[in-house]
Amino acid sequence: MASFAKKPERYRLLLLGAVLLVAACNNPDQQHNVLDFFFDGVPDPNAQPETQTADPKLPGKRKSFEPVSLKRYLHEPYALKDCSDCHKSNRSQALLKPEPQLCYDCHGRILKKMTFVHKPAAEGNCKVCHLAHQSPYIGLLPKPEIDLCHDCHEPDKMKVLPAHADMGQQTCGVCHDPHGSTRKGLLLDSFR
C-alpha cells in the first residue's frame, strides 16, 4: 500500500520536471521534444496547418487542403502585454469600462462625422465583428471578412444588386466602410 501512495507523487515530480524543462527552454523544437516525451498528441510546432477548400463542382463538398497563414494580428495593448489598458489588473478579466466606452477610449474617432452607421457599430457591439486580443485576420476579425459579412447579409440577396454581380474574390471592404459612411450603403468616399 505504501508504494502505491508514492506513485502519484512520482508522477507529479515527473510532470513538474517536464514543465520546468519546457519553461527554461527557448527553442520551440526542444520544448516540443520534451512535451512529446511526456504526453501523447503534442502538435508539432513546425507542421503547416491545413484548411479545406470547397469543390465548386460539388456544392457543400470539400476537396483539397491548402496551408493556412500562421500570421497573427495582435491588438496593440495585448501585444505589449499591457493588460491594464483594458482590464482592471493584469490578472483580471474584469474590464475597466463596459463595451463600447472602453473601445472608444482609443478608437472613438471611428464613428465621427458619419451620416450612415453600420448597425453593430451604432449599437456599440464591437465584439460582434472584432476579437479583443488576437486574430489570424486583419482588423482582429474572427473569420474572413466576406464570411463575417455573410453572417448577417445574405449573399444571394447581395448578388441581385448590379454592383455586386461581378465581385469575384473581392471583399466587402473594397467598396464599403464596415463602421459607417457619409454615403448611403456605407460606400467609401472614394466611390463617387
Secondary structure, 3 states (H helix, E strand, C coil): CHHHHHHHHHHHHHHHHHHHHHHHCCCHHHHHHHHHHHCCCCCCCCCCCEEEEECCCCCCCEEEEEECCCCCEECHHHHCCCHHHCECCCCCCCECCCCCHHHHHHHHHHHCCCCEECHHHHCCCHHHCCCCCEECEHHHECCCHHHHHHCCCCHHHHHCCHHHCCCCCCCHHHCECCCEECCHHHECCCCC
